[in-house]
């Protein structure tokens, strides 16, 4: 098996073998490296730098399961020049990949515990990988809580997955939307409103979340008020990561570099920075 990184700056070539359009602006690319004996070892929550030749490079969370190491999936939102160009790619075309980078979710620490997953907005790929990881290894974890919030009920993607997850044993799914259309049967309001509906064993629970920082800060405070230790709360932070290895400084967050020290960080590491303007 060839090690993934021989040159941290040089992307490896991968073929697009499957493309799924999740919504008008969100799509998933499943890729396979052109080197047949190359396997990619990673942890849920880590990210790769995806490179589109002649256009540019962007950091994208890995959406696939580590057990499927010969294939990599990335769920991408088309919001900028590079990601919009990637949306035009089709099966059979190629993309560059380098990584994996950063620190992932504390899956070993979560074994034998209840897991609370909280997501706000559309950027939920970092926790979807965790949900799939837990479901594939269900016997290693206790109760699973899945809380997802969106601005508008029409923004909810992966509806089929949420329906499937809701039917699983020992799993609770709660959804929220700020604005809704007729037929919405879930909560109208913020995803943080749902936290009071949880019955938590505070000593045997770990929380993982991603989304807008204000949402994560509020959710962390509410979970702590319910008895959850701050050290048991983890957040996936987003910053402009241009190199992935801590050289460019674009992702500096106080004394941290999100690409190296994160993107997954324990709440106490970022709590003081939430109140500082400009961070």
C-alpha positions as CSV (number, residue, x, y, z in Angstrom):
1,X,0.0,0.0,0.0
2,X,1.5,3.4,-1.0
3,X,1.5,6.0,1.7
4,X,-1.0,8.9,0.9
5,X,1.5,11.8,1.3
6,X,4.9,11.7,-0.4
7,X,4.8,15.5,-1.1
8,X,2.4,17.5,1.0
9,X,2.1,20.1,-1.7
10,X,1.5,17.8,-4.7
11,X,-2.1,16.5,-5.3
12,X,-2.6,13.0,-6.5
13,X,-4.8,12.3,-9.5
14,X,-8.2,10.7,-8.8
15,X,-11.0,9.7,-11.3
16,X,-14.6,10.7,-10.6
17,X,-16.5,7.5,-10.6
18,X,-19.9,8.8,-9.3
19,X,-21.6,12.2,-8.9
20,X,-24.7,12.8,-6.9
21,X,-26.5,16.2,-7.0
22,X,-27.9,16.5,-3.5
23,X,-29.5,19.9,-4.1
24,X,-29.2,22.7,-6.7
25,X,-25.9,23.9,-5.1
26,X,-24.7,20.8,-3.2
27,X,-23.2,17.8,-4.8
28,X,-21.1,14.7,-3.8
29,X,-18.1,13.4,-5.8
30,X,-17.0,9.8,-5.3
31,X,-13.4,9.3,-6.5
32,X,-10.8,6.6,-6.9
33,X,-7.1,7.2,-7.3
34,X,-5.5,6.3,-10.5
35,X,-2.8,4.5,-8.6
36,X,-4.5,1.1,-8.0
37,X,-2.6,0.2,-4.8
38,X,-3.1,3.6,-3.1
39,X,-5.2,3.6,0.0
40,X,-6.2,6.7,1.9
41,X,-6.1,6.4,5.7
42,X,-8.1,9.1,7.5
43,X,-10.4,9.7,10.5
44,X,-14.0,11.1,10.3
45,X,-13.8,14.9,10.5
46,X,-10.5,15.3,8.6
47,X,-10.4,17.1,5.3
48,X,-8.6,17.0,2.0
49,X,-7.5,19.7,-0.3
50,X,-9.3,19.2,-3.7
51,X,-7.5,20.7,-6.7
52,X,-9.1,21.4,-10.0
53,X,-6.4,21.8,-12.6
54,X,-6.1,25.3,-14.0
55,X,-8.8,26.7,-11.6
56,X,-7.6,26.3,-7.9
57,X,-7.9,24.4,-4.7
58,X,-10.3,24.2,-1.8
59,X,-10.5,22.3,1.6
60,X,-13.4,19.9,1.7
61,X,-14.3,17.5,4.5
62,X,-14.2,13.8,3.8
63,X,-17.7,12.4,3.7
64,X,-16.9,8.7,3.1
65,X,-16.2,6.0,5.7
66,X,-12.6,5.2,6.6
67,X,-13.3,1.5,5.9
68,X,-13.8,2.4,2.2
69,X,-10.3,3.5,2.0
70,X,-10.0,2.8,-1.7
71,X,-12.7,5.4,-2.5
72,X,-13.1,8.9,-1.3
73,X,-16.3,10.9,-1.2
74,X,-16.6,14.7,-0.7
75,X,-19.8,16.7,-0.4
76,X,-19.3,20.1,-1.9
77,X,-21.3,23.3,-1.9
78,X,-20.9,25.4,-5.0
79,X,-20.4,28.9,-3.6
80,X,-17.2,30.2,-5.2
81,X,-15.1,30.1,-8.3
82,X,-13.4,26.7,-7.6
83,X,-16.4,24.9,-6.2
84,X,-18.7,26.2,-9.0
85,X,-16.2,24.9,-11.5
86,X,-16.1,21.5,-9.7
87,X,-19.9,21.3,-10.0
88,X,-19.5,21.1,-13.7
89,X,-17.4,18.0,-13.5
90,X,-18.8,14.7,-14.7
91,X,-18.0,11.0,-14.2
92,X,-14.8,10.1,-15.9
93,X,-13.1,13.4,-15.4
94,X,-10.2,13.8,-12.9
95,X,-9.5,15.9,-9.8
96,X,-6.4,16.4,-7.6
97,X,-6.4,15.4,-4.0
98,X,-3.9,15.9,-1.2
99,X,-4.2,15.2,2.5
100,X,-5.7,14.1,4.8
101,X,-5.2,17.1,7.1
102,X,-6.3,18.2,10.5
103,X,-7.7,16.5,13.5
104,X,-10.9,14.5,13.3
105,X,-13.7,13.7,15.7
106,X,-12.9,11.8,19.0
107,X,-14.5,8.5,17.9
108,X,-12.5,6.4,20.3
109,X,-13.5,8.5,23.3
110,X,-17.2,8.3,22.1
111,X,-17.3,4.5,22.2
112,X,-19.6,3.3,24.9
113,X,-21.3,6.7,25.2
114,X,-24.4,8.5,24.1
115,X,-23.5,10.8,21.1
116,X,-25.3,14.1,20.4
117,X,-24.8,15.4,16.8
118,X,-25.9,19.1,16.2
119,X,-25.7,20.7,12.8
120,X,-26.8,24.2,11.6
121,X,-27.0,25.3,8.0
122,X,-26.1,23.5,4.9
123,X,-22.5,22.6,5.8
124,X,-23.2,19.4,7.6
125,X,-20.8,17.0,5.8
126,X,-18.4,16.9,8.7
127,X,-21.0,15.3,11.0
128,X,-22.8,13.2,8.4
129,X,-19.6,11.2,8.2
130,X,-19.8,10.7,11.9
131,X,-23.4,9.6,11.8
132,X,-22.6,7.1,9.1
133,X,-19.5,5.9,11.0
134,X,-21.6,5.3,14.1
135,X,-24.4,3.5,12.3
136,X,-21.9,1.2,10.6
137,X,-20.5,0.3,14.1
138,X,-23.7,0.7,16.1
139,X,-22.8,-1.9,18.8
140,X,-19.9,0.4,19.9
141,X,-22.1,3.3,20.8
142,X,-25.1,4.0,23.0
143,X,-28.0,6.4,22.1
144,X,-27.6,8.6,19.1
145,X,-29.2,12.1,19.0
146,X,-29.3,13.9,15.6
147,X,-30.3,17.6,15.6
148,X,-30.3,19.5,12.3
149,X,-31.3,23.1,11.7
150,X,-31.7,25.0,8.5
151,X,-32.9,28.5,7.6
152,X,-35.7,27.4,5.4
153,X,-37.4,24.0,5.3
154,X,-36.7,23.8,1.6
155,X,-33.0,23.9,2.4
156,X,-33.0,20.4,4.1
157,X,-31.0,17.9,2.1
158,X,-30.6,14.2,2.7
159,X,-34.3,13.9,3.6
160,X,-34.3,10.2,2.9
161,X,-31.3,9.7,5.2
162,X,-33.0,11.5,8.1
163,X,-36.1,9.3,7.6
164,X,-34.0,6.2,7.7
165,X,-32.0,7.4,10.7
166,X,-35.3,8.2,12.6
167,X,-36.3,4.5,12.2
168,X,-33.2,3.1,13.7
169,X,-33.2,1.7,17.3
170,X,-31.8,3.9,20.1
171,X,-31.7,6.9,17.7
172,X,-33.6,10.2,18.0
173,X,-33.8,12.7,15.1
174,X,-35.0,16.3,15.6
175,X,-35.1,18.8,12.8
176,X,-35.7,22.6,12.9
177,X,-36.2,25.4,10.3
178,X,-36.4,29.1,10.9
179,X,-39.0,29.5,8.1
180,X,-41.2,26.7,6.8
181,X,-43.7,25.9,4.1
182,X,-47.0,24.0,4.5
183,X,-46.4,20.4,5.4
184,X,-43.4,20.9,7.6
185,X,-44.0,18.6,10.6
186,X,-40.8,19.4,12.6
187,X,-39.9,22.3,14.8
188,X,-40.2,25.9,13.6
189,X,-37.3,27.9,15.1
190,X,-33.7,27.4,15.9
191,X,-31.9,24.1,16.2
192,X,-30.7,25.1,19.6
193,X,-34.4,25.2,20.7
194,X,-34.4,21.4,20.4
195,X,-31.7,20.8,23.1
196,X,-34.1,21.1,26.0
197,X,-36.0,18.1,24.5
198,X,-33.0,15.8,25.1
199,X,-32.8,13.6,28.1
200,X,-29.0,13.4,28.6
201,X,-26.8,11.2,30.9
202,X,-24.3,14.0,31.3
203,X,-21.5,11.7,32.5
204,X,-21.9,9.4,29.6
205,X,-22.5,11.8,26.7
206,X,-20.3,13.4,24.1
207,X,-21.4,16.1,21.7
208,X,-20.2,16.9,18.2
209,X,-21.4,19.9,16.2
210,X,-20.7,22.0,13.1
211,X,-22.3,25.1,11.6
212,X,-22.4,28.8,12.3
213,X,-20.2,29.8,15.3
214,X,-23.0,31.6,17.1
215,X,-25.2,28.5,16.9
216,X,-22.3,26.3,18.2
217,X,-21.5,28.7,21.0
218,X,-25.2,28.8,22.1
219,X,-25.5,25.0,21.8
220,X,-22.4,24.4,23.8
221,X,-23.7,26.7,26.6
222,X,-27.1,24.9,26.7
223,X,-25.5,21.5,26.8
224,X,-23.2,22.6,29.6
225,X,-26.3,23.9,31.5
226,X,-27.7,20.4,31.2
227,X,-24.7,19.0,32.9
228,X,-22.4,18.1,30.0
229,X,-18.8,18.8,30.7
230,X,-17.3,21.4,28.4
231,X,-14.4,19.0,27.6
232,X,-17.0,16.5,26.2
233,X,-18.2,19.1,23.6
234,X,-16.4,19.2,20.2
235,X,-16.8,21.7,17.4
236,X,-15.7,21.6,13.7
237,X,-14.5,25.1,12.9
238,X,-14.3,26.7,9.5
239,X,-11.7,29.1,8.3
240,X,-10.0,29.9,5.0
241,X,-7.5,27.1,4.7
242,X,-5.2,27.6,1.7
243,X,-2.3,25.3,2.4
244,X,-3.6,22.6,4.9
245,X,-0.3,22.3,6.7
246,X,0.0,25.5,8.8
247,X,2.4,27.5,6.5
248,X,0.2,30.2,5.0
249,X,-1.5,31.5,8.2
250,X,-4.9,32.1,6.5
251,X,-6.7,29.9,9.0
252,X,-5.1,31.3,12.2
253,X,-7.7,31.5,15.0
254,X,-6.1,33.2,18.0
255,X,-3.1,31.0,18.7
256,X,-4.5,28.1,16.8
257,X,-4.3,27.0,13.2
258,X,-7.5,25.4,12.1
259,X,-5.8,23.2,9.5
260,X,-3.4,21.7,12.0
261,X,-5.0,22.1,15.5
262,X,-8.5,21.5,14.1
263,X,-10.8,21.6,12.3
264,X,-12.3,19.6,15.2
265,X,-11.5,21.3,18.5
266,X,-12.8,20.8,22.1
267,X,-15.0,23.6,23.2
268,X,-12.7,24.9,25.9
269,X,-10.0,25.5,23.3
270,X,-12.2,28.0,21.4
271,X,-14.6,29.3,24.1
272,X,-12.5,32.4,25.0
273,X,-12.3,33.4,21.4
274,X,-16.0,33.4,20.8
275,X,-16.3,36.6,22.8
276,X,-13.5,38.4,21.0
277,X,-14.5,40.6,18.1
278,X,-12.6,39.9,14.9
279,X,-12.0,36.2,15.6
